[in-house]
Amino acid sequence: MELTSHFSTEVYRYIILTSSVLAYLDPGSGSFILQLILASLVGSLFVFKNFWKKLLSFVRGIFSRDRSDKE
């Protein structure tokens, strides 16, 4: 708990105490960052969907074996 508190304090200090940055974000970089965010979102949804299908298949397999053993 103490490590988390120390880390959050340091992050807070870093955000508050930094001066303004004179940087330029051109449209090409902005669209690239947007593509990265969207691709990460779609990829994580795809992984979750596949995991969910495998989990459901596994659970259904367990319960279908129990029914066939009883008959």
Order of alpha helices (4+ residues) and beta strands (2+ residues): alpha-alpha
